[in-house]
Amino acid sequence: MYKVFINEKKIVLSDKPQNSPKTLNYDGKHSFDFAVDLLTNTPSQGLNIYHHDLDQLWSDFKGFFRNIEAAGGVVLNLENKILFIHRLGKWDLPKGKIEKGESKELAAAREVQEECGISDLDMKNFINSTYHIYTERDGTKVLKTTYWFEMLYRGNETPKPQIEEGINAVDWKNEEEIKNEILPSTFENIKLILADFRGKKTH
């Protein structure tokens, strides 16, 4: 199953029908046009597209969009706090586009360093991928895949926001602060990756 967000609304791609505001049996790429239009131009909050061959469905779905890959980090310090950035009125995790010839891991570490002003990161495990759709100014529809990695920071540098990228704050947050400050003011994909991260830490 794949969960893809557009305007914070969820498209679920699955091999069987799911509990969703609207369910659609995949019958060609016009299903994707319909999904994007529905979630962009109506109040509908979600859509499930299902097909018995999920791999084929996902391949067709990716082929419908221009694809961009990014990478980012869930960075823990020695106090078990997580590093967040604040941009455009929302809390987020540091991330950015993978450059040509760059590995996912290297891109994730580089973006954390650039956006948060800290270095000497210890790369740990891959957590999961998240997906979201947006439309560029020329009308091109983009599917952005972000690969997330756990990192450990043992240093004592004070994080500094990358102002030129629109980041106005960088801060370490504990569990209570994440619950009360971050989750009410972040993106659905960030909620997903934090839940995946916690799930992996408890197993």
Secondary structure as GFF3:
##gff-version 3
##sequence-region A 1 203
A	DSSP	beta_strand	2	6	.	.	.	ID=ss1
A	DSSP	beta_strand	9	14	.	.	.	ID=ss2
A	DSSP	beta_strand	23	25	.	.	.	ID=ss3
A	DSSP	alpha_helix	30	41	.	.	.	ID=ss4
A	DSSP	beta_strand	46	50	.	.	.	ID=ss5
A	DSSP	alpha_helix	54	64	.	.	.	ID=ss6
A	DSSP	beta_strand	66	77	.	.	.	ID=ss7
A	DSSP	beta_strand	82	87	.	.	.	ID=ss8
A	DSSP	beta_strand	90	92	.	.	.	ID=ss9
A	DSSP	beta_strand	95	97	.	.	.	ID=ss10
A	DSSP	alpha_helix	104	116	.	.	.	ID=ss11
A	DSSP	beta_strand	121	135	.	.	.	ID=ss12
A	DSSP	beta_strand	141	153	.	.	.	ID=ss13
A	DSSP	three_ten_helix	163	165	.	.	.	ID=ss14
A	DSSP	beta_strand	167	173	.	.	.	ID=ss15
A	DSSP	alpha_helix	175	177	.	.	.	ID=ss16
A	DSSP	pi_helix	178	182	.	.	.	ID=ss17
A	DSSP	three_ten_helix	183	185	.	.	.	ID=ss18
A	DSSP	alpha_helix	188	201	.	.	.	ID=ss19
###
